[in-house]
């Protein structure tokens, strides 16, 4: 079964409030088996527009990744992020070639 991934690109306007989101989102990620592959860090934007923060989270499956996003645990954490950051988040199915 192919894994699932969240790919997020974020610009943060209020880092103190955003850190509350970072502290809260672990509840959902632990429950659904989410594991950070990247969480910020250095990057080089070689094509297209960039955001200041890039995150990739791996889940056991695509279905679990979607379930995590829609869970009450994540939605509670998301409420802390949504007004202090701007960006994109996609959920993708991994390649199980």
C-alpha positions as CSV (number, residue, x, y, z in Angstrom):
1,X,0.0,0.0,0.0
2,X,1.3,3.4,-1.0
3,X,2.0,5.9,1.8
4,X,0.4,9.3,1.9
5,X,2.1,12.7,2.2
6,X,1.2,16.2,3.2
7,X,3.2,18.8,1.4
8,X,2.9,22.3,2.9
9,X,4.4,25.6,1.8
10,X,3.9,28.3,4.3
11,X,4.7,32.0,5.1
12,X,4.2,32.8,8.7
13,X,3.1,36.3,9.8
14,X,3.0,35.8,13.6
15,X,5.7,33.3,14.7
16,X,4.6,33.3,18.4
17,X,1.0,32.2,17.5
18,X,2.3,29.8,14.8
19,X,4.4,28.0,17.5
20,X,1.2,27.3,19.4
21,X,0.0,25.5,16.2
22,X,3.3,23.6,16.1
23,X,2.8,22.5,19.7
24,X,-0.8,21.4,19.1
25,X,-0.5,19.6,15.8
26,X,1.5,16.7,17.3
27,X,-1.6,15.3,18.9
28,X,-3.1,14.5,15.4
29,X,0.2,13.5,13.8
30,X,0.9,11.0,16.6
31,X,-2.6,9.6,16.5
32,X,-2.5,9.0,12.7
33,X,1.2,8.0,12.4
34,X,2.4,11.2,10.8
35,X,6.2,11.5,10.5
36,X,8.0,14.7,9.5
37,X,10.4,14.2,6.6
38,X,11.1,17.9,6.3
39,X,10.1,20.7,8.7
40,X,11.5,24.0,7.6
41,X,15.2,23.9,7.0
42,X,17.4,25.1,4.1
43,X,16.0,25.1,0.6
44,X,16.7,26.5,-2.8
45,X,13.8,27.6,-5.0
46,X,15.0,26.6,-8.4
47,X,11.7,27.1,-10.3
48,X,8.6,29.1,-9.4
49,X,7.6,31.1,-6.4
50,X,8.8,30.0,-2.9
51,X,7.4,30.2,0.6
52,X,9.6,30.7,3.7
53,X,8.7,27.3,5.2
54,X,8.4,23.9,3.5
55,X,7.0,20.8,5.3
56,X,6.6,17.2,4.2
57,X,4.8,14.7,6.5
58,X,4.6,11.0,5.7
59,X,1.5,8.9,6.7
60,X,1.0,5.1,6.5
61,X,-1.4,5.6,3.6
62,X,-3.2,8.3,1.5
63,X,-6.5,7.5,3.3
64,X,-4.9,8.0,6.7
65,X,-3.3,11.3,5.6
66,X,-6.8,12.6,4.5
67,X,-8.4,11.3,7.7
68,X,-5.8,13.1,9.8
69,X,-6.5,16.4,8.0
70,X,-10.2,16.1,8.6
71,X,-9.9,14.9,12.2
72,X,-11.1,17.0,15.2
73,X,-7.6,16.9,16.6
74,X,-6.0,18.5,13.5
75,X,-8.8,20.9,12.9
76,X,-8.3,22.2,16.4
77,X,-4.6,22.8,15.8
78,X,-5.4,24.2,12.3
79,X,-7.5,26.9,13.9
80,X,-4.3,28.2,15.6
81,X,-2.5,28.5,12.2
82,X,-5.1,29.7,9.7
83,X,-5.1,33.4,10.7
84,X,-1.3,33.8,11.2
85,X,0.0,32.1,8.1
86,X,-0.6,31.8,4.4
87,X,0.3,29.0,2.1
88,X,-0.7,25.8,0.3
89,X,-1.2,22.3,1.6
90,X,-1.7,19.3,-0.6
91,X,-2.3,15.6,0.3
92,X,-0.8,13.2,-2.2
93,X,-0.6,9.5,-2.6
94,X,2.9,8.1,-2.7
95,X,4.3,6.0,-5.6
96,X,4.3,2.3,-4.7
97,X,5.9,1.3,-8.1
